[in-house]
Amino acid sequence: MSSALHTRLCQMLGIRYPIIQTAMGWVATPELVAASCNAGAMGFLAAATIRPEDVEAEIRKTQQLTDRPFGVNFLMEAPGAALIVDALVRQRVKAASYSRSPKPEFIKRFKDAGILCIPTCGAARHAQKAVQLGADIVVVQGGEGGGHTGTVPTSLLVSQVVDLIDAPVVAAGGFRDGRGLVAALAFGAVGIAMGTRFLLTRESPIPPETAKRYLSAAIDDVLVTKEVDGMPQRVVRNELVTRLESGNALSRIVRALRSGLAYRKLSGASIRELLSSAMAMRRSEKLTRSQTLMAANAPVLVRKAMLEGDPVEGVLPSGSVAGVIGDIPSVAELIERIVEEAEQTLKALAH
Ligand SMILES: Cc1cc2nc3c(=O)[nH]c(=O)nc-3n(C[C@H](O)[C@H](O)[C@H](O)COP(=O)(O)O)c2cc1C
């Protein structure tokens, strides 16, 4: 392998290739994470959609499927977040990933336990703040990335943040192949992080009907909407999103209340815990009243597409890159393909 591909990210994480499989709610399961790690990348388990008391068992399940290092992503403001922190520390996972509302006391516990802190940021000022709070590596996600996302294109954000901070930067948002990996390295990143590309692999748990929707989406079918939970989220346009975009205030409130009740059942949290987490999020992220009310929509509606196999009434978070992905390889095939293409690209550039 070309030494250009053996970056600081590989050294810090103890992985073969500078590739991260990001956390995706309901999608980044122990099976997908282990497949990514076994193929030489680093996978992140999505704990934001696991009941906090079950996170440790899911970590152990992942450990049974791989002896390689992996990370866990979770929401620091969610009810039960302290239980998740305990589980990560007890199980000595390699890295913690978070984005919104970083909590200094949790970050301190990770650092004391030797767990690498790898937040994801969508804007340069957030990346700077993340480093001040103790980030070891920062993933920067450009606006074309899937799920909750910012507005700055990946190519501008990566080079901007590389110039601003001393910590290593990993590029996310719009990556799928070896050319992209080399481009990210050229911008000064130490690797790439991909969500949507890993969602469309054989080890991803998404039902066939939902996968079909992703595969048939064109770039223009992937849009940013605030109608799911009040925050900008990149998703594949479907019947539900079209309806949400043309909805009124009353339909928004009814949907939010329904999701709140469904989320309560899924998370096992009490109404009091949910309210206190919603209010904490509101304070730390300066959410409006309606954004706070809609916070439970995302996990509940994404679950519908990812677990129940309903791509019509569920939400399909997605990067724009879905518009140029047309196959479902195994994770190992995907990673080998990316590395091989990156090597060929580097060779061609050297001529
Ligand atoms: C289906 C889906 C679910 C996601 N869920 C989460 C999540 O639970 N936590 C999180 O921090 N990011 C989440 N994201 C964002 C991804 O981790 C990642 O940052 C993003 O997909 C990168 O952009 P890409 O899709 O262009 O590769 C999700 C993205 C997708 C596509």
The ligand as an SDF file (V2000), in Angstrom:
LIG
                    3D

 31 33  0  0  0  0  0  0  0  0999 V2000
  -29.2760    7.0750    7.6670 C   0  0  0  0  0  0  0  0  0  0  0  0
  -28.3650    8.0070    8.4010 C   0  0  0  0  0  0  0  0  0  0  0  0
  -28.4500    8.0840    9.7950 C   0  0  0  0  0  0  0  0  0  0  0  0
  -27.5830    8.9220   10.5120 C   0  0  0  0  0  0  0  0  0  0  0  0
  -27.6210    8.9040   11.8770 N   0  0  0  0  0  0  0  0  0  0  0  0
  -26.6780    9.6010   12.5820 C   0  0  0  0  0  0  0  0  0  0  0  0
  -26.5980    9.4670   14.0080 C   0  0  0  0  0  0  0  0  0  0  0  0
  -27.3510    8.7180   14.6350 O   0  0  0  0  0  0  0  0  0  0  0  0
  -25.6500   10.2070   14.6550 N   0  0  0  0  0  0  0  0  0  0  0  0
  -24.7710   11.0250   13.9730 C   0  0  0  0  0  0  0  0  0  0  0  0
  -23.9370   11.6720   14.6120 O   0  0  0  0  0  0  0  0  0  0  0  0
  -24.8230   11.1480   12.6230 N   0  0  0  0  0  0  0  0  0  0  0  0
  -25.7330   10.4470   11.9180 C   0  0  0  0  0  0  0  0  0  0  0  0
  -25.7560   10.5260   10.5370 N   0  0  0  0  0  0  0  0  0  0  0  0
  -24.6780   11.2880    9.8370 C   0  0  0  0  0  0  0  0  0  0  0  0
  -23.5290   10.3230    9.4640 C   0  0  0  0  0  0  0  0  0  0  0  0
  -22.9400    9.7820   10.6100 O   0  0  0  0  0  0  0  0  0  0  0  0
  -22.4300   10.9900    8.6070 C   0  0  0  0  0  0  0  0  0  0  0  0
  -21.8750   12.0710    9.3120 O   0  0  0  0  0  0  0  0  0  0  0  0
  -22.9120   11.3980    7.2260 C   0  0  0  0  0  0  0  0  0  0  0  0
  -23.7240   10.4000    6.6800 O   0  0  0  0  0  0  0  0  0  0  0  0
  -21.7220   11.6580    6.2940 C   0  0  0  0  0  0  0  0  0  0  0  0
  -22.1340   12.0490    5.0050 O   0  0  0  0  0  0  0  0  0  0  0  0
  -22.3080   11.0090    3.7690 P   0  0  0  0  0  0  0  0  0  0  0  0
  -23.6210   10.3510    3.9890 O   0  0  0  0  0  0  0  0  0  0  0  0
  -22.2840   11.8960    2.5710 O   0  0  0  0  0  0  0  0  0  0  0  0
  -21.1710   10.0250    3.7980 O   0  0  0  0  0  0  0  0  0  0  0  0
  -26.6360    9.7340    9.8080 C   0  0  0  0  0  0  0  0  0  0  0  0
  -26.5970    9.6800    8.4060 C   0  0  0  0  0  0  0  0  0  0  0  0
  -27.4190    8.8220    7.6980 C   0  0  0  0  0  0  0  0  0  0  0  0
  -27.3120    8.7640    6.1880 C   0  0  0  0  0  0  0  0  0  0  0  0
  1  2  1  0
  2  3  1  0
  2 30  2  0
  3  4  2  0
  4  5  1  0
  4 28  1  0
  5  6  2  0
  6  7  1  0
  6 13  1  0
  7  8  2  0
  7  9  1  0
  9 10  1  0
 10 11  2  0
 10 12  1  0
 12 13  2  0
 13 14  1  0
 14 15  1  0
 14 28  1  0
 15 16  1  0
 16 17  1  0
 16 18  1  0
 18 19  1  0
 18 20  1  0
 20 21  1  0
 20 22  1  0
 22 23  1  0
 23 24  1  0
 24 25  2  0
 24 26  1  0
 24 27  1  0
 28 29  2  0
 29 30  1  0
 30 31  1  0
M  END
$$$$
